[in-house]
Amino acid sequence: MNRVIERANITDLVKPMRLARDTYARLIESKGNLYCVWTRKSLGKYDIDHVIPFSAHYNHDLWNLLPASPSVNRQKSDKVPSCQTLERRKTEIIRYWEDQEVTQSVIDSKGQLNLPQVKTLLDGAALYIGVDTSVTHLAAACEIRTIALFGPTPPTNFGPWPNGFIGERPYQLRDRTQIVGKVCILQGPGDCVPCRKAGCFDTANSKSECLDLLEPSQVLEATERMLSRSAGSS
């Protein structure tokens, strides 16, 4: 059975990897060379790295397949990049995503939809992930599986209301992961969470360390849990 599963996984990977190789071959033709997404060093030979590895999320979409140095790729292996690493390499990652060749499987609707159109888009979604915004609340109201990332604001006051919940307060003030109905609340680490301020410095453009330190692995784990729940789960 294990050999059958392994063979199926290899088969699933062939087409996406070929697409990635073809994509980056065209980029080399148009730009002259590629750079390692993790070191920014010019590449001769290169590997296709799963940014989020199989160990965390089985995903072969093109956004997750980026060029890396073979030695760096071997060293990274099946480790999930830390928030600090992703922040440091953000420019390189976004540069690849923004390239037209690489973003063919991604739709950027930023600033293009009115509220009814957003609702129509949400109706076709298997899962929505967002911070504490109006669209996050709309997704929950539309009964889309919703993962809401909370930082300084308390979910007891501002958490998206789970449809069908009967009671005064569906969420605790602080808990790293809370699932009620089709809504999952994720909070970052820190004894100050939620501080009820406008970020760490209580200013309009302040950072929120609790959100900065919320690990991608926590979001990926919540994603798997939410997607595995049946439509009628509560």
Secondary structure, DSSP 8 states (H G I E B T S, - for coil): -HHHHHHHHHHHHHHHHHHHHHHHHHHHHHHS-EE-TTT--EESS-EEEESS-TTT-----GGGEEEE-HHHHHHHTT----HHHHHHTHHHHHHHHHSTTGGGG----TTT--HHHHHHHHHT-S-EEEESSHHHHHHHHTT--EEEEESSS-HHHHS---TT--SS-SS-SS-SEEEETTEEEEE-S-TT-S--SSTTTTSTT---HHHHT--HHHHHHHHHHHHHS-TT--
